[in-house]
């Protein structure tokens, strides 16, 4: 059951969040930019961006490439242009991962303690989810503001880079997210959970904002994404649910297992998300594993790491199953 639950979480996250890996022109043959012409590379990238799986709609309904948000034109074509721009500003593929992790963490806490279920807690849970989504919007929003020049090369379909949102409008959205999110979490989940939430915001901000701009350093950038998307999100949501249920903090081996798996999974996403962005990263001298080691080598390492993560999960689940039956 643990392994099946893990697979149900990780595969949608890979489809939703692994924009670099699945939207990369190296898939499935791991072609390096060094081994193909610049024209072939750009053609491959354009084809992947216009794939139905990875297309993202402009306000007018035409597809400008997806970058992993996986939003088809028909999905938001009915929205007015300003709302469509705001929606894209939140990076929908990251929203799906946040919601899915939240559902899994809360469900785990409820299944373990069915006697604590109380419908009166539903509003508190929804406010907690809203706080997470606002924190998510802060992290992806600040990245779009400070990386706008790079995004004009790598991800010109993003609303700030494309001009659908002005910098002033982006800052207004960012301010709302950065103020309202912490206020909600502080009110409904004080103490340890609030500290974890603020730690995630600070770490995520340091990824994009000068003078830190830690995305320039591949190891630091990978650790930031792995920590926020893997450990803090999965570990934090579970214990936030326990706090809401009035239960004390206790170490849970199953949650440690999930957090460990998802941290490595997020690390793979962190490594591979830069595969389609080599052109802009080189132009603006942003060091990534892809620019330093080459696309083919990074893709191979990522596949090995992802496979090892799944293999270790299978072996651990099998070993605990054998021990439990003996």
N, C-alpha and C positions, 0 to 999 in steps of 0.2 A: 504493500500500500504506500509505503514511504517513497519508493522509487517511482511508482505511477504518478503520485502527486507531484514529485519533482519534475518529471517529464512534462506534465501538464502545465507547469509554470514556465519551464525553461524554453520550450519550443515557441510558444507565443512571444516570449521576450526576445528570442533570437530573431523572429520575423519582424517584431516591432522595433527593437532597439539596435540590432546589429546592422546598422545602415552601411557601415564601411565594408563589412564582410560580404553580405549578400548583394549589395549594390555595387560591388567592385568589379571592374573589368577583368580581374584576374580569374574570376570564377567561370567555369570549373577547371580550367587548364593551367591556372596560375601563371598567366603570361606576364612577364616583366616588361616594364616600359622600355627597359634597355634592349629588349629583344624584338620590339615592334616599332614601327615608325610612329612619329608624333601624330600623323593623320589617323592611323589605325587606332591608336590609344584614345584619341578624342572621339572617334566614331564609336568605339566600344563603349566609352563612358556615356555618350549621348543615347545610345540604344538602351543601355541599362536604366538610364534616368527616365526614359519614356516607356519603360515596361509598365503594364497595368499594375503589377505588384508594387511598384515603387514610384508611381506618379503622384504629383501633388498639384492641386488645382490652383490656378490663379483666380482672382475675383471674377474674371470674365468667363471662367469655365475652361480655359485652355490649359493644357498640361505643360508645366515648365520643368519637369523633372522632380524626382521625389526625395532623394537624399535619405530614404528610409522612413519617412513619415507614412508612406503607404496610403495616401489619401487620393482616391480617384476623383476626377472632375465632378462626377455626379454626386459625390458625397457632400460637398459644400457649395455646389454651384447655385443652390437656392438662397444662400446667405447673401446679404448686402455686402458690398466690397469691403467696407470698414470692419465688419464682424469677421469676414473671411480672413482678413489680414491679422486680426487679433488671434483668431484660432490658429493660424500657422505660426504666429509668434510664440505660442506656447509649446511648439514642437510636439504634435499629437502622439508620435510614436513613443515619446517618453512618458506621456500621460497614461497610456495603456499599461506600460510596465508598472507605474506607480499604483494604479488602481488594482491591477492583478496581484501585486505583492501585498497590498492592504487587505484584499479579500481573503487571501490565503492565511495571512497572519491572524486576522480576527477569527476566521473559521477554525483555525487550530486551537485558539484559546477557548472558543465556545464548545468545541467537541470534547475537550479535556474537562470542562467544567459546566456541563449542561444545566446543573442546578442553579447556576448564577445568571442564566439568560433572563433578561428583563427588557421588554420593548421600550421602556422609558429611557433606555440608554441609546436608542437609535439616533436621536438628534445629536448626542455627544459624539457618536461614531462618525456621523456625517460631517460635523464641524471639524473633526480630526482629519478626515479625508480631504476636506477643503483646504485645511492648513497645509497638508502635504502637497496638494496641487499648486497652491500659491508659492510654496517654497521651490517646487519644481520650476514654475514659471520664472521665478527670480533667477535661478541658476542658468537656465537656457537663455533668458532674456539678456542678462548682463553679458553673456558670451556673444550674442548677436550685436550688441552695441559696441563692444570693444574690438570685435573681430570683423567689423563691417567691411574693411578693405580686403581682407583675405576672403571673406564670403562672396564678394563680388566676382572673384575668380572661381572659387570652389563650389559655392552654393548660391548662385545669383537668384534663385527662386525664393530665398528667404525674404520676408517682408521688409526688413530694414535695408538689406542689400539691394533689393529691387526698387525701393522707394515707395512701396505701398504704405509703409509707416515712416514718418519722419523720426529723427532722433528725439525730438521733444515728445512726440506721442509715445515712443518706446519708453522714455524715461518716466512718463506718467504711469504707464502700465507697470513698470518695474517698481515704482514707489508704492503703488497700491499693493502689489504682491509682497514687497519687503516689509511693509508696516502691518498689513492685515494678517498675514500668515503667522508671524511670531505672536501677535496678540491673541489669536485664536488658540494656538497651542499652549501659550502661557496660561490662559484661562481654564482650559479643559484638561490639560495634561501637564501640570506643574512638576517641578523637581527634575528627576533624572531624564525623563522623556523630553522635556523642554530643553535641557542642556544638550542632549543628543541632536535635537532638531537644529539648534543654533550652531552646533559644531558642523553639521552638514552644510548649513548656509555659508559659514565662514570658509570651510574647505572648498566648497564649490565656487565661491567668489574668487578665492585666490588662484583658481585655475585660469581665470580670464583677465583679472584686473591688475594693471601696473601698480606698484613696481614689482609685484610678485610674478604675475603672468606665468604661472607654473606649467602651462601647456607647452612652453618652449623646451621643457625638459622631459623627455619621453618617460623615464621611470617615475618621476613625480606625477606626471599627468595620468599615467596608468593607475598608480596607487590611489589618486584622488577619486577617479571614477569607480574603481573597485570598492573603495571604502564607502562612498556615499550610496552607490546603486546596489552594492552587495550587502555589506555588513549593517550599516546604519539603517537602511530601509527595512530589511527583512527582520533583523533583530529588534529594531525599535518598534515596529508596528505590533509585533506579538506582545511585547511588554507594555505597550500603551493599552492594548486590549485588556491585559491582566489588571492594569491600574484602574481602568474604567469599571472592571468587575469587582474591584475591592480586594484583589488577591495580592499577596506579597511577591516580591521578586525572588525567583528561584531559577537556578540553571536548568534548562531543558535540553537534553541531548538531541532531541529531534530538531529543535530550533537551531541549535549550534550546527548540526549537520546541514540544514537548509542554508543558513547564513554562510557557512564555509563554501558550500557548492556555488551559491549565487555570487559570492565574492570573486571566486575564480572565473565564473562565467562572465561577470562584469569586466574582469580584467581582459578577457578575450575580446569583448566588445571594444574596450578602450584601445587595445592594440590594433584592431582591424578597422576601426571607424575612420582612420586616416588614409586608408588605401586609395580611395578615389580622389584624395585631396593633395596629392603630391605636387601638382603644378603650382597651386597657390602657396603651399607651405614653403616650397623652395624659393619662390619669388620673394616672400616676406621673411625668409630666413628663420622659419619655425622648424626646429628639429623634431622629427618624429621617428619612430622606428622604421616607417616606410621610406623616409627620405635618407636615413642613415644606412639601412641594411638592404633596401630594395624591396619592391612589392612581392616578388616571388618568395623570397626567404621569409618575410614576415607572415605571409599567408600560410606557408608550410609550418612555421612554428606555432601559429595560432591554431591550425587544425590539430596538431599534435597535443597542444595544451588542452583544447576542448575535448578531444578524444580521451585523454588521460583523466580529465575531470569526470566524465561519464563513467569510465571504467572503474575509477576509485569508488564512485557512488554505488555502482552495481555490486562490487566486491564487498563494500561495507554493509550494504543492505542484506546481501546473501549471508555474510558472516553472522550478523545479528539475528537473522532468521534461523540459522542453524543453532546458535546458542539458545535462542528462545524456545526452540522445540526440544532441546535436550534436557 
